[in-house]
Structures are given as C-alpha cells and as structure tokens.
Amino acid sequence: MRKEKKLRKETTMKENMGKLMLDVGKLAVGGVIIGGILRGAVSQVILIIGGSVAVTILFILGLLFTVKEKKE
C-alpha cells in the first residue's frame, strides 16, 4: 500500500512539472510575440531564434514529464 501511494505521488509530481513546463513555454511564446511588437533593443533575429529554442526545449520537457509510461 505505501509503495502505491509513493508511486502515485511521484507520478503526480512529474505530471505537475510537465504542466508547469508547458505553461512556461506558452508564456515564452507570448514574450516573443510581445517582444517582436515592441521592437526594443534586441535584434529581431536573436529574439526569434532564442525564443524558438526556449519554447522548443520547454515543450519537449513538458511532454516528457506528462506522458505516462506503460507498465507491462
């Protein structure tokens, strides 16, 4: 019984981390869009490349944490 509770908590924590990563990725997309509109001191190319890399990494990590593994 205790092992089952610990496994459930661990799985829930991983899922929560995955959801957090996906939410941060969404915020990064918004930041890139707003940064492109405001046209600050940062070059558009650097903004788009840096934002794309950050969003890609965050989404991949988010998906890896949220996908449940099948137990055989």
N, C-alpha and C positions, 0 to 999 in steps of 0.2 A: 504494500500500500504506500509506504513512504517513498519508494523509488518512483512510483507512478506520479505522485504529487510533485516530486522534484523534476521529473521529465516534463510534466505539464508546465511548470513554472519556467523552465529553461526554454521550452518551445515558445511560450508566450512572450518571453523577453526577446527572443530572436525576431519574432513577428513584429513586436513593437519597434525594435531597432530598424527593421526593414521599412515599416511605415514611416518612421522618422526620416530615414534617408530619402524616401520618395517625396515627402513633404518638403524637405530642404532642397531637393532637386527642382521641384516646382517653383520654389522661391528664387532659385538661381536663374531659372528661365525668365521669371518676371524681372529680376535685376538686370539681365542682359537686355531685355526689351526696353525697360525704362532708361537704362544707361545709353542705349542707342538713340533714344528720343532726345535726351537731354544734351547729348554731344559735349561731354566735359573734356577734361584734359587728356583722357585716354584715347588712343587711336581706335578707330572702329574695327580694324583687323585684329588687334590684340584683344579687344572686348569680345568679339565674336568667337575667336579661337579659344581663348581662356574660358569663356562661358560654356562653350560646347564641350570642352574637355571636362570641366567640373560637373556639368549636368550628366554627361555620359557615365562618369565614374559613380556619381551618386545614385543614378537609376540602376546601374548594374549591381551595386552593393545592396540597394533596397530590394531588388528582385531576388538576389541570392539569399537574403535573410528571410524573405516572406515565403519562398517556395518550400513546401514541406516535402521531406524525403519519404519515399515509400519504404516501409519496413516489410521484409519478406519473412 
